[in-house]
Amino acid sequence: MELDIQCEEMSPSRWAELLSMMKSCKTIRLDDCNLSSSNCEDLSSIITTNPFLTELKLNNNELGDEGIEYLCKGLLMPSCSLQKLWLQNCNLTSASCEALRSLLSTQPSLTELHVGDNRLGTAGVKVLCQGIMNPNCKLQKLQLEYCELTADIVEALNAALQSKPTLKELSLSNNTLGDTAVRQLCRGLVEASCNLELLHLENCGITSASCREVSAVLSTKASLLDLSVGDNKIGDSGLALLCQGLMHPNCRIQKLWLWDCDLTSASCKDLSRLISTKETLAEISLIDNNLRDSGMEMLCQALKDPKSKLQELWIRECGLTTACCKAVSSALSVNKQLKVLHMGENKLGDAGVELICEGVQHPNCNIQSLWLGNCDLTAGCCATLATIMTTKQCLTELDLSYNSLEDEGIRKLCEALRSPSCNVQQLILYDIYWSSEVDDELRALEESKPEVKIIS
């Protein structure tokens, strides 16, 4: 049995009702439910008496350090077999870390700990690392985003990584680490026996000075599948260094996030080589980099390579215009692998989208999700969009938010949605003006086709 409730204020009667249900739940998720430390006393009792519970998710509640003390009393009982614990944004401080250390040291069943968005600080996470180093600890996933960590945490993290071959995922995003600490962390990862699969270092103060060491991790850890270094100013020179590791035969990367990394079209030669030759690469995010049309045209050439296995390309807010859309169309007409294309916040215009739709309509194209929000579109391109909605059976998601489509355009889209041949399940239309008459049509359409979600 699974209990999954979000964003609900808990009255005493409702809480009592849920407590009786929790006694036999395998999963309890209560995000954003205005829970406090007093609720944790009750949850501790449930944990003690429910041997089936394997996942507890309590994100975005004001539990505080006192609440965690209560929870851990139940979690430390021998009858507890919890595997996944989510405590993101629960108003925790370093004072909670001793209880969590005991939990890590005592419960070998615990494989995931998510404590991001809490002010644990370097001192608190050093205490957690002591728990991770305990032989009883079998942790596989550790999430420490927004924990107010500094460079001083790296020595403790490296010691934990060295002692814990089970650890597969480490997220340290949005902490002020800096280049020196990241280089030290990467050297530790290269030496550690852990088989890390995910490493997230977004907004960690990384520059090109760290990229040689990150590259070394990529070339030595064949286990690493998911790397995110978004929101770091690595620039074209840093990307060139990363690509040395990414192109290494040992590297098996599947997901690569490089959003807002100060990249320009100069990086697209290396990126194109990566996309066209690294057959494991399935997803790449280049959002908010100044690639321009010339860079996009290089990427499109790579997409046409038969060896490219890329399934998702995120290219939002990259300074693109109508000028690159012919190349995009050509790539879509050849590439059979690409399923998700995010091109929002680029000045493509109606003419550009008309060209892109030509590529989408090609039999080779298998696109499922197409995002064109804030692309300077008008009702003028909606007839063509309606055509791909009714003829492209694989297309299930279309985002046209923040475009001036008005009543005329929305009506054309509605007509397409009504068609039995349309398989679009989600149409996203944020911040678009339409009349009350068209609003009625949209509501009626949702009632007649409940499988379709119109998000506005």
C-alpha positions as a Markdown table, in Angstrom:
| # | Residue | x | y | z |
|---|---|---|---|---|
| 1 | Met | 0.0 | 0.0 | 0.0 |
| 2 | Glu | 1.2 | 3.5 | -0.9 |
| 3 | Leu | 0.2 | 6.8 | 0.7 |
| 4 | Asp | 1.1 | 9.8 | -1.5 |
| 5 | Ile | -0.3 | 13.2 | -0.4 |
| 6 | Gln | 1.1 | 16.6 | -1.3 |
| 7 | Cys | 0.2 | 20.2 | -0.3 |
| 8 | Glu | -2.5 | 19.4 | 2.2 |
| 9 | Glu | -3.1 | 21.1 | 5.5 |
| 10 | Met | -3.4 | 18.5 | 8.2 |
| 11 | Ser | -6.3 | 18.9 | 10.6 |
| 12 | Pro | -6.2 | 16.7 | 13.7 |
| 13 | Ser | -9.0 | 14.5 | 12.4 |
| 14 | Arg | -7.4 | 14.1 | 9.0 |
| 15 | Trp | -4.0 | 13.3 | 10.6 |
| 16 | Ala | -5.7 | 10.7 | 12.8 |
| 17 | Glu | -7.3 | 9.1 | 9.7 |
| 18 | Leu | -4.0 | 9.0 | 7.9 |
| 19 | Leu | -2.1 | 7.5 | 10.9 |
| 20 | Ser | -4.4 | 4.4 | 10.8 |
| 21 | Met | -3.7 | 4.0 | 7.1 |
| 22 | Met | 0.1 | 4.3 | 7.6 |
| 23 | Lys | 0.3 | 1.2 | 9.7 |
| 24 | Ser | 0.5 | -1.0 | 6.7 |
| 25 | Cys | 2.0 | 1.4 | 4.1 |
| 26 | Lys | 5.1 | 0.4 | 2.2 |
| 27 | Thr | 5.6 | 4.0 | 1.0 |
| 28 | Ile | 4.6 | 7.3 | 2.8 |
| 29 | Arg | 5.0 | 10.6 | 1.0 |
| 30 | Leu | 3.8 | 13.7 | 2.7 |
| 31 | Asp | 5.6 | 16.6 | 1.0 |
| 32 | Asp | 4.4 | 20.2 | 1.7 |
| 33 | Cys | 1.8 | 19.1 | 4.3 |
| 34 | Asn | 2.7 | 21.6 | 7.1 |
| 35 | Leu | 4.0 | 18.9 | 9.4 |
| 36 | Ser | 6.0 | 19.8 | 12.5 |
| 37 | Ser | 8.0 | 18.0 | 15.2 |
| 38 | Ser | 4.8 | 16.8 | 16.9 |
| 39 | Asn | 3.8 | 14.9 | 13.8 |
| 40 | Cys | 7.2 | 13.3 | 13.9 |
| 41 | Glu | 6.4 | 11.7 | 17.3 |
| 42 | Asp | 3.5 | 9.9 | 15.7 |
| 43 | Leu | 5.5 | 9.0 | 12.6 |
| 44 | Ser | 8.2 | 7.5 | 14.9 |
| 45 | Ser | 5.6 | 5.2 | 16.4 |
| 46 | Ile | 4.4 | 4.2 | 13.0 |
| 47 | Ile | 7.9 | 3.4 | 11.9 |
| 48 | Thr | 8.4 | 1.2 | 15.0 |
| 49 | Thr | 5.3 | -0.8 | 14.3 |
| 50 | Asn | 5.3 | -1.0 | 10.5 |
| 51 | Pro | 8.0 | -3.4 | 9.3 |
| 52 | Phe | 6.8 | -3.0 | 5.7 |
| 53 | Leu | 7.8 | 0.7 | 5.4 |
| 54 | Thr | 10.6 | 1.2 | 2.9 |
| 55 | Glu | 10.2 | 4.8 | 1.7 |
| 56 | Leu | 9.5 | 7.9 | 3.8 |
| 57 | Lys | 9.3 | 11.3 | 2.0 |
| 58 | Leu | 8.7 | 14.4 | 4.1 |
| 59 | Asn | 10.1 | 17.2 | 2.0 |
| 60 | Asn | 9.2 | 20.9 | 2.6 |
| 61 | Asn | 7.9 | 20.5 | 6.1 |
| 62 | Glu | 9.0 | 22.4 | 9.2 |
| 63 | Leu | 10.2 | 19.4 | 11.1 |
| 64 | Gly | 13.2 | 21.0 | 12.6 |
| 65 | Asp | 16.0 | 19.3 | 14.6 |
| 66 | Glu | 13.6 | 18.2 | 17.3 |
| 67 | Gly | 11.4 | 16.4 | 14.7 |
| 68 | Ile | 14.4 | 14.5 | 13.3 |
| 69 | Glu | 15.3 | 13.4 | 16.9 |
| 70 | Tyr | 11.8 | 11.9 | 17.2 |
| 71 | Leu | 11.9 | 10.3 | 13.8 |
| 72 | Cys | 15.3 | 8.7 | 14.4 |
| 73 | Lys | 14.1 | 7.0 | 17.5 |
| 74 | Gly | 11.8 | 4.9 | 15.3 |
| 75 | Leu | 14.2 | 4.6 | 12.5 |
| 76 | Leu | 16.9 | 3.1 | 14.8 |
| 77 | Met | 14.7 | 0.3 | 16.0 |
| 78 | Pro | 15.7 | -3.2 | 14.8 |
| 79 | Ser | 12.2 | -3.7 | 13.2 |
| 80 | Cys | 12.8 | -0.8 | 10.9 |
| 81 | Ser | 13.7 | -1.7 | 7.3 |
| 82 | Leu | 13.5 | 1.8 | 5.7 |
| 83 | Gln | 15.5 | 2.1 | 2.4 |
| 84 | Lys | 14.8 | 5.7 | 1.3 |
| 85 | Leu | 14.6 | 8.8 | 3.4 |
| 86 | Trp | 13.7 | 12.3 | 2.0 |
| 87 | Leu | 14.1 | 15.3 | 4.3 |
| 88 | Gln | 14.7 | 18.1 | 1.8 |
| 89 | Asn | 13.9 | 21.7 | 3.1 |
| 90 | Cys | 12.8 | 20.6 | 6.6 |
| 91 | Asn | 14.5 | 23.4 | 8.6 |
| 92 | Leu | 17.3 | 21.1 | 9.8 |
| 93 | Thr | 20.7 | 22.4 | 11.1 |
| 94 | Ser | 24.0 | 20.6 | 12.1 |
| 95 | Ala | 22.2 | 19.6 | 15.3 |
| 96 | Ser | 20.3 | 17.0 | 13.4 |
| 97 | Cys | 23.4 | 15.3 | 12.0 |
| 98 | Glu | 24.3 | 13.3 | 15.1 |
| 99 | Ala | 21.0 | 11.5 | 15.0 |
| 100 | Leu | 21.4 | 11.0 | 11.2 |
| 101 | Arg | 24.9 | 9.7 | 11.8 |
| 102 | Ser | 23.6 | 7.1 | 14.3 |
| 103 | Leu | 21.0 | 6.1 | 11.7 |
| 104 | Leu | 23.6 | 5.6 | 8.9 |
| 105 | Ser | 25.8 | 3.6 | 11.3 |
| 106 | Thr | 23.0 | 1.4 | 12.5 |
| 107 | Gln | 20.6 | 0.7 | 9.6 |
| 108 | Pro | 22.2 | -1.3 | 6.7 |
| 109 | Ser | 18.8 | -1.2 | 4.9 |
| 110 | Leu | 19.1 | 2.6 | 4.3 |
| 111 | Thr | 20.3 | 3.1 | 0.7 |
| 112 | Glu | 19.1 | 6.7 | 0.0 |
| 113 | Leu | 19.4 | 9.9 | 2.1 |
| 114 | His | 18.2 | 13.2 | 0.7 |
| 115 | Val | 18.9 | 16.1 | 3.0 |
| 116 | Gly | 19.3 | 19.0 | 0.6 |
| 117 | Asp | 18.0 | 22.5 | 1.2 |
| 118 | Asn | 18.9 | 22.3 | 4.9 |
| 119 | Arg | 21.5 | 24.4 | 6.8 |
| 120 | Leu | 23.6 | 21.5 | 7.8 |
| 121 | Gly | 26.9 | 23.3 | 7.1 |
| 122 | Thr | 30.3 | 21.7 | 6.8 |
| 123 | Ala | 30.5 | 20.7 | 10.4 |
| 124 | Gly | 27.2 | 18.9 | 10.2 |
| 125 | Val | 28.0 | 17.0 | 7.0 |
| 126 | Lys | 31.4 | 16.0 | 8.5 |
| 127 | Val | 29.4 | 14.2 | 11.2 |
| 128 | Leu | 27.3 | 12.5 | 8.5 |
| 129 | Cys | 30.5 | 11.3 | 6.8 |
| 130 | Gln | 31.5 | 9.5 | 10.0 |
| 131 | Gly | 28.2 | 7.6 | 9.7 |
| 132 | Ile | 28.8 | 6.8 | 6.1 |
| 133 | Met | 32.3 | 5.4 | 6.9 |
| 134 | Asn | 30.7 | 2.9 | 9.4 |
| 135 | Pro | 30.9 | -0.7 | 8.0 |
| 136 | Asn | 27.2 | -1.1 | 8.6 |
| 137 | Cys | 26.3 | 1.8 | 6.3 |
| 138 | Lys | 25.3 | 0.6 | 2.8 |
| 139 | Leu | 24.3 | 4.0 | 1.4 |
| 140 | Gln | 24.0 | 4.3 | -2.4 |
| 141 | Lys | 22.6 | 7.8 | -2.9 |
| 142 | Leu | 23.5 | 11.0 | -1.0 |
| 143 | Gln | 21.9 | 14.3 | -1.9 |
| 144 | Leu | 23.5 | 17.4 | -0.2 |
| 145 | Glu | 22.4 | 20.3 | -2.4 |
| 146 | Tyr | 22.0 | 23.7 | -0.8 |
| 147 | Cys | 23.6 | 22.6 | 2.5 |
| 148 | Glu | 25.9 | 25.6 | 3.0 |
| 149 | Leu | 29.0 | 23.5 | 2.4 |
| 150 | Thr | 32.4 | 25.0 | 1.9 |
| 151 | Ala | 35.8 | 23.7 | 0.6 |
| 152 | Asp | 36.6 | 22.3 | 4.0 |
| 153 | Ile | 34.1 | 19.4 | 3.5 |
| 154 | Val | 36.1 | 17.7 | 0.8 |
| 155 | Glu | 38.6 | 15.8 | 3.0 |
| 156 | Ala | 35.7 | 14.2 | 4.9 |
| 157 | Leu | 33.8 | 13.4 | 1.7 |
| 158 | Asn | 36.9 | 11.8 | 0.1 |
| 159 | Ala | 37.4 | 9.6 | 3.2 |
| 160 | Ala | 33.7 | 8.5 | 3.0 |
| 161 | Leu | 34.0 | 7.8 | -0.8 |
| 162 | Gln | 37.1 | 5.8 | -0.2 |
| 163 | Ser | 35.4 | 3.6 | 2.4 |
| 164 | Lys | 32.1 | 3.2 | 0.6 |
| 165 | Pro | 32.2 | 1.2 | -2.7 |
| 166 | Thr | 28.4 | 1.0 | -2.6 |
| 167 | Leu | 27.9 | 4.8 | -3.2 |
| 168 | Lys | 26.5 | 5.4 | -6.7 |
| 169 | Glu | 25.0 | 8.9 | -6.6 |
| 170 | Leu | 26.5 | 12.1 | -5.1 |
| 171 | Ser | 24.9 | 15.5 | -5.5 |
| 172 | Leu | 26.7 | 18.5 | -4.1 |
| 173 | Ser | 25.1 | 21.2 | -6.3 |
| 174 | Asn | 24.6 | 24.8 | -5.0 |
| 175 | Asn | 27.4 | 24.7 | -2.4 |
| 176 | Thr | 30.3 | 27.1 | -2.4 |
| 177 | Leu | 33.1 | 24.6 | -3.1 |
| 178 | Gly | 35.3 | 26.4 | -5.6 |
| 179 | Asp | 38.0 | 25.1 | -7.9 |
| 180 | Thr | 40.6 | 24.0 | -5.4 |
| 181 | Ala | 38.0 | 21.8 | -3.5 |
| 182 | Val | 36.5 | 20.4 | -6.7 |
| 183 | Arg | 40.0 | 19.4 | -8.0 |
| 184 | Gln | 40.6 | 17.7 | -4.6 |
| 185 | Leu | 37.3 | 15.9 | -4.8 |
| 186 | Cys | 37.9 | 14.7 | -8.3 |
| 187 | Arg | 41.3 | 13.3 | -7.4 |
| 188 | Gly | 39.6 | 11.5 | -4.5 |
| 189 | Leu | 37.0 | 10.0 | -6.9 |
| 190 | Val | 39.7 | 8.8 | -9.3 |
| 191 | Glu | 41.4 | 7.0 | -6.4 |
| 192 | Ala | 38.2 | 5.7 | -4.6 |
| 193 | Ser | 36.9 | 2.2 | -5.2 |
| 194 | Cys | 33.3 | 3.5 | -5.4 |
| 195 | Asn | 31.4 | 2.9 | -8.7 |
| 196 | Leu | 29.9 | 6.4 | -8.9 |
| 197 | Glu | 27.1 | 6.6 | -11.5 |
| 198 | Leu | 25.8 | 10.2 | -10.9 |
| 199 | Leu | 27.8 | 13.3 | -10.0 |
| 200 | His | 26.1 | 16.7 | -9.7 |
| 201 | Leu | 28.2 | 19.8 | -9.2 |
| 202 | Glu | 25.9 | 22.6 | -10.4 |
| 203 | Asn | 26.7 | 26.1 | -9.2 |
| 204 | Cys | 29.7 | 25.1 | -7.2 |
| 205 | Gly | 32.1 | 27.9 | -8.3 |
| 206 | Ile | 33.8 | 25.8 | -10.9 |
| 207 | Thr | 35.8 | 27.4 | -13.7 |
| 208 | Ser | 38.0 | 25.9 | -16.5 |
| 209 | Ala | 40.7 | 25.4 | -13.8 |
| 210 | Ser | 38.8 | 22.4 | -12.5 |
| 211 | Cys | 37.9 | 20.8 | -15.8 |
| 212 | Arg | 41.1 | 18.7 | -16.3 |
| 213 | Glu | 40.4 | 16.9 | -13.0 |
| 214 | Val | 36.7 | 16.4 | -13.8 |
| 215 | Ser | 37.8 | 15.1 | -17.2 |
| 216 | Ala | 40.0 | 12.6 | -15.4 |
| 217 | Val | 37.0 | 11.3 | -13.5 |
| 218 | Leu | 35.2 | 10.8 | -16.8 |
| 219 | Ser | 38.1 | 8.9 | -18.4 |
| 220 | Thr | 38.7 | 6.6 | -15.4 |
| 221 | Lys | 35.2 | 5.9 | -14.0 |
| 222 | Ala | 33.4 | 3.9 | -16.6 |
| 223 | Ser | 30.5 | 3.7 | -14.1 |
| 224 | Leu | 29.8 | 7.4 | -14.4 |
| 225 | Leu | 26.6 | 7.9 | -16.4 |
| 226 | Asp | 25.2 | 11.2 | -15.3 |
| 227 | Leu | 27.3 | 14.4 | -15.0 |
| 228 | Ser | 25.9 | 17.9 | -14.3 |
| 229 | Val | 28.2 | 20.9 | -14.1 |
| 230 | Gly | 25.6 | 23.4 | -15.1 |
| 231 | Asp | 25.7 | 27.0 | -13.8 |
| 232 | Asn | 29.5 | 27.0 | -13.6 |
| 233 | Lys | 31.6 | 29.4 | -15.7 |
| 234 | Ile | 33.8 | 26.8 | -17.4 |
| 235 | Gly | 33.7 | 28.5 | -20.8 |
| 236 | Asp | 34.9 | 27.1 | -24.2 |
| 237 | Ser | 38.3 | 26.2 | -22.8 |
| 238 | Gly | 36.8 | 24.2 | -19.9 |
| 239 | Leu | 34.5 | 22.4 | -22.3 |
| 240 | Ala | 37.4 | 21.4 | -24.5 |
| 241 | Leu | 39.1 | 19.8 | -21.5 |
| 242 | Leu | 35.9 | 18.0 | -20.4 |
| 243 | Cys | 35.6 | 16.6 | -23.9 |
| 244 | Gln | 38.9 | 14.9 | -23.6 |
| 245 | Gly | 37.5 | 12.8 | -20.8 |
| 246 | Leu | 34.1 | 12.5 | -22.5 |
| 247 | Met | 35.6 | 11.1 | -25.7 |
| 248 | His | 37.8 | 8.6 | -23.9 |
| 249 | Pro | 36.9 | 5.0 | -24.7 |
| 250 | Asn | 36.3 | 4.3 | -20.9 |
| 251 | Cys | 33.7 | 7.0 | -20.7 |
| 252 | Arg | 30.1 | 5.7 | -20.8 |
| 253 | Ile | 28.3 | 9.0 | -20.2 |
| 254 | Gln | 24.5 | 8.9 | -20.8 |
| 255 | Lys | 23.3 | 12.3 | -19.4 |
| 256 | Leu | 25.4 | 15.5 | -19.6 |
| 257 | Trp | 24.1 | 18.9 | -18.3 |
| 258 | Leu | 26.1 | 22.0 | -19.3 |
| 259 | Trp | 23.5 | 24.7 | -18.9 |
| 260 | Asp | 24.7 | 28.3 | -18.4 |
| 261 | Cys | 28.4 | 27.4 | -18.7 |
| 262 | Asp | 29.5 | 30.4 | -20.7 |
| 263 | Leu | 29.8 | 28.4 | -23.9 |
| 264 | Thr | 29.8 | 29.9 | -27.4 |
| 265 | Ser | 29.6 | 28.5 | -30.9 |
| 266 | Ala | 33.3 | 27.8 | -30.5 |
| 267 | Ser | 32.4 | 24.9 | -28.3 |
| 268 | Cys | 30.1 | 23.3 | -30.8 |
| 269 | Lys | 32.8 | 21.7 | -32.8 |
| 270 | Asp | 33.8 | 19.6 | -29.8 |
| 271 | Leu | 30.1 | 19.1 | -28.8 |
| 272 | Ser | 29.3 | 17.9 | -32.4 |
| 273 | Arg | 32.1 | 15.4 | -32.3 |
| 274 | Leu | 30.8 | 14.1 | -29.0 |
| 275 | Ile | 27.2 | 13.8 | -30.2 |
| 276 | Ser | 28.2 | 12.1 | -33.4 |
| 277 | Thr | 30.6 | 9.6 | -31.9 |
| 278 | Lys | 29.6 | 8.9 | -28.2 |
| 279 | Glu | 26.9 | 6.3 | -28.7 |
| 280 | Thr | 26.1 | 6.1 | -25.0 |
| 281 | Leu | 25.1 | 9.8 | -24.8 |
| 282 | Ala | 21.3 | 10.0 | -24.7 |
| 283 | Glu | 20.7 | 13.4 | -23.2 |
| 284 | Ile | 22.5 | 16.8 | -23.3 |
| 285 | Ser | 21.4 | 20.2 | -21.9 |
| 286 | Leu | 23.0 | 23.3 | -23.3 |
| 287 | Ile | 20.4 | 25.7 | -22.0 |
| 288 | Asp | 21.4 | 29.4 | -21.7 |
| 289 | Asn | 24.6 | 29.3 | -23.6 |
| 290 | Asn | 25.3 | 31.7 | -26.5 |
| 291 | Leu | 25.7 | 29.1 | -29.2 |
| 292 | Arg | 23.9 | 31.1 | -31.9 |
| 293 | Asp | 22.8 | 29.8 | -35.3 |
| 294 | Ser | 26.3 | 28.8 | -36.4 |
| 295 | Gly | 26.7 | 26.6 | -33.4 |
| 296 | Met | 23.3 | 25.0 | -33.8 |
| 297 | Glu | 24.0 | 24.2 | -37.4 |
| 298 | Met | 27.1 | 22.3 | -36.3 |
| 299 | Leu | 25.1 | 20.4 | -33.8 |
| 300 | Cys | 22.5 | 19.5 | -36.5 |
| 301 | Gln | 25.3 | 18.1 | -38.7 |
| 302 | Ala | 26.2 | 15.8 | -35.7 |
| 303 | Leu | 22.6 | 14.7 | -35.3 |
| 304 | Lys | 22.6 | 13.5 | -38.9 |
| 305 | Asp | 25.4 | 11.1 | -38.2 |
| 306 | Pro | 24.1 | 7.5 | -38.0 |
| 307 | Lys | 26.2 | 6.9 | -34.9 |
| 308 | Ser | 24.4 | 9.6 | -32.9 |
| 309 | Lys | 22.1 | 8.0 | -30.3 |
| 310 | Leu | 21.0 | 11.3 | -28.7 |
| 311 | Gln | 17.4 | 11.1 | -27.5 |
| 312 | Glu | 17.0 | 14.5 | -25.7 |
| 313 | Leu | 18.5 | 17.9 | -26.7 |
| 314 | Trp | 17.8 | 20.9 | -24.5 |
| 315 | Ile | 18.8 | 24.0 | -26.4 |
| 316 | Arg | 16.6 | 26.7 | -24.8 |
| 317 | Glu | 17.7 | 30.3 | -24.7 |
| 318 | Cys | 20.8 | 29.8 | -26.9 |
| 319 | Gly | 20.5 | 32.9 | -29.2 |
| 320 | Leu | 18.9 | 31.0 | -32.1 |
| 321 | Thr | 16.8 | 32.5 | -34.9 |
| 322 | Thr | 14.9 | 31.5 | -38.0 |
| 323 | Ala | 18.3 | 31.2 | -39.7 |
| 324 | Cys | 19.1 | 27.8 | -38.1 |
| 325 | Cys | 15.7 | 26.2 | -38.6 |
| 326 | Lys | 16.4 | 24.7 | -42.0 |
| 327 | Ala | 19.3 | 22.8 | -40.5 |
| 328 | Val | 17.1 | 21.7 | -37.6 |
| 329 | Ser | 14.5 | 20.5 | -40.1 |
| 330 | Ser | 17.1 | 18.6 | -42.1 |
| 331 | Ala | 18.4 | 16.9 | -38.9 |
| 332 | Leu | 14.9 | 15.9 | -37.8 |
| 333 | Ser | 14.2 | 14.4 | -41.2 |
| 334 | Val | 17.2 | 12.1 | -40.9 |
| 335 | Asn | 17.6 | 11.4 | -37.2 |
| 336 | Lys | 15.4 | 8.5 | -35.9 |
| 337 | Gln | 16.7 | 8.6 | -32.3 |
| 338 | Leu | 15.7 | 12.1 | -31.1 |
| 339 | Lys | 12.6 | 12.0 | -28.9 |
| 340 | Val | 12.7 | 15.3 | -26.9 |
| 341 | Leu | 13.6 | 18.7 | -28.3 |
| 342 | His | 13.5 | 21.9 | -26.2 |
| 343 | Met | 14.0 | 25.0 | -28.3 |
| 344 | Gly | 12.0 | 27.6 | -26.2 |
| 345 | Glu | 13.2 | 31.2 | -25.6 |
| 346 | Asn | 14.7 | 31.5 | -29.1 |
| 347 | Lys | 13.6 | 33.9 | -31.7 |
| 348 | Leu | 12.5 | 31.3 | -34.2 |
| 349 | Gly | 9.3 | 33.0 | -35.4 |
| 350 | Asp | 6.5 | 31.5 | -37.5 |
| 351 | Ala | 8.8 | 31.0 | -40.5 |
| 352 | Gly | 11.3 | 29.0 | -38.4 |
| 353 | Val | 8.7 | 26.8 | -36.8 |
| 354 | Glu | 7.1 | 26.1 | -40.2 |
| 355 | Leu | 10.6 | 24.8 | -41.3 |
| 356 | Ile | 11.0 | 22.7 | -38.1 |
| 357 | Cys | 7.5 | 21.2 | -38.7 |
| 358 | Glu | 8.6 | 20.0 | -42.1 |
| 359 | Gly | 11.3 | 18.0 | -40.5 |
| 360 | Val | 8.9 | 16.7 | -37.8 |
| 361 | Gln | 6.5 | 15.5 | -40.5 |
| 362 | His | 9.2 | 13.3 | -42.1 |
| 363 | Pro | 8.6 | 9.6 | -41.6 |
| 364 | Asn | 12.1 | 9.2 | -40.1 |
| 365 | Cys | 11.3 | 11.7 | -37.3 |
| 366 | Asn | 10.2 | 10.1 | -34.0 |
| 367 | Ile | 9.9 | 13.2 | -31.9 |
| 368 | Gln | 7.6 | 12.8 | -28.8 |
| 369 | Ser | 8.1 | 16.1 | -26.9 |
| 370 | Leu | 8.5 | 19.5 | -28.7 |
| 371 | Trp | 9.0 | 22.6 | -26.6 |
| 372 | Leu | 8.6 | 26.0 | -28.5 |
| 373 | Gly | 7.7 | 28.4 | -25.6 |
| 374 | Asn | 8.5 | 32.1 | -26.0 |
| 375 | Cys | 9.7 | 31.7 | -29.6 |
| 376 | Asp | 7.9 | 34.8 | -31.1 |
| 377 | Leu | 5.1 | 32.7 | -32.6 |
| 378 | Thr | 1.7 | 33.9 | -33.7 |
| 379 | Ala | -1.5 | 32.3 | -35.0 |
| 380 | Gly | 0.2 | 32.3 | -38.4 |
| 381 | Cys | 2.0 | 29.0 | -37.6 |
| 382 | Cys | -0.8 | 27.2 | -35.8 |
| 383 | Ala | -2.3 | 25.6 | -38.9 |
| 384 | Thr | 1.0 | 23.9 | -39.5 |
| 385 | Leu | 1.3 | 22.9 | -35.8 |
| 386 | Ala | -2.2 | 21.5 | -36.0 |
| 387 | Thr | -1.2 | 19.4 | -38.9 |
| 388 | Ile | 1.7 | 17.8 | -37.1 |
| 389 | Met | -0.6 | 17.2 | -34.1 |
| 390 | Thr | -3.0 | 15.2 | -36.2 |
| 391 | Thr | -0.5 | 13.4 | -38.5 |
| 392 | Lys | 2.5 | 12.7 | -36.2 |
| 393 | Gln | 1.3 | 9.8 | -34.1 |
| 394 | Cys | 4.4 | 9.7 | -31.9 |
| 395 | Leu | 4.0 | 13.4 | -30.8 |
| 396 | Thr | 2.5 | 13.4 | -27.2 |
| 397 | Glu | 3.7 | 16.7 | -25.7 |
| 398 | Leu | 3.8 | 20.2 | -27.2 |
| 399 | Asp | 4.7 | 23.4 | -25.3 |
| 400 | Leu | 3.7 | 26.7 | -27.0 |
| 401 | Ser | 3.7 | 28.9 | -23.8 |
| 402 | Tyr | 4.4 | 32.7 | -23.9 |
| 403 | Asn | 3.5 | 33.1 | -27.6 |
| 404 | Ser | 0.9 | 35.5 | -29.0 |
| 405 | Leu | -1.4 | 32.8 | -30.5 |
| 406 | Glu | -4.7 | 34.5 | -29.5 |
| 407 | Asp | -8.1 | 33.0 | -30.2 |
| 408 | Glu | -7.4 | 32.2 | -33.9 |
| 409 | Gly | -4.4 | 30.1 | -33.1 |
| 410 | Ile | -5.8 | 28.3 | -30.0 |
| 411 | Arg | -8.9 | 27.4 | -32.0 |
| 412 | Lys | -6.8 | 25.7 | -34.7 |
| 413 | Leu | -5.0 | 23.7 | -31.9 |
| 414 | Cys | -8.3 | 22.7 | -30.4 |
| 415 | Glu | -9.6 | 21.5 | -33.7 |
| 416 | Ala | -6.5 | 19.3 | -33.9 |
| 417 | Leu | -6.9 | 18.0 | -30.4 |
| 418 | Arg | -10.5 | 16.9 | -31.2 |
| 419 | Ser | -9.3 | 14.8 | -34.1 |
| 420 | Pro | -9.2 | 11.0 | -33.4 |
| 421 | Ser | -5.8 | 10.8 | -35.1 |
| 422 | Cys | -4.2 | 13.3 | -32.6 |
| 423 | Asn | -2.2 | 11.6 | -29.9 |
| 424 | Val | -1.1 | 14.7 | -28.0 |
| 425 | Gln | -1.6 | 14.1 | -24.3 |
| 426 | Gln | -0.2 | 17.3 | -22.9 |
| 427 | Leu | -0.6 | 20.8 | -24.5 |
| 428 | Ile | 1.2 | 23.5 | -22.5 |
| 429 | Leu | -0.1 | 27.0 | -23.0 |
| 430 | Tyr | 1.2 | 29.2 | -20.1 |
| 431 | Asp | 0.6 | 33.0 | -20.2 |
| 432 | Ile | -1.4 | 33.1 | -23.5 |
| 433 | Tyr | -4.4 | 35.4 | -23.8 |
| 434 | Trp | -7.6 | 34.0 | -25.1 |
| 435 | Ser | -11.3 | 35.0 | -24.8 |
| 436 | Ser | -13.9 | 33.5 | -22.4 |
| 437 | Glu | -15.5 | 31.8 | -25.4 |
| 438 | Val | -12.3 | 30.0 | -26.3 |
| 439 | Asp | -11.8 | 29.1 | -22.6 |
| 440 | Asp | -15.2 | 27.4 | -22.6 |
| 441 | Glu | -14.1 | 25.5 | -25.7 |
| 442 | Leu | -10.9 | 24.3 | -24.0 |
| 443 | Arg | -12.8 | 23.2 | -20.9 |
| 444 | Ala | -15.3 | 21.3 | -23.0 |
| 445 | Leu | -12.5 | 19.7 | -24.9 |
| 446 | Glu | -10.9 | 18.5 | -21.7 |
| 447 | Glu | -14.2 | 17.0 | -20.6 |
| 448 | Ser | -14.7 | 15.2 | -23.9 |
| 449 | Lys | -11.1 | 13.9 | -23.9 |
| 450 | Pro | -10.0 | 13.3 | -20.3 |
| 451 | Glu | -6.8 | 11.8 | -21.5 |
| 452 | Val | -5.7 | 15.2 | -22.8 |
| 453 | Lys | -4.2 | 17.7 | -20.3 |
| 454 | Ile | -4.2 | 21.4 | -21.3 |
| 455 | Ile | -1.9 | 23.2 | -18.9 |
| 456 | Ser | -2.3 | 27.0 | -18.7 |
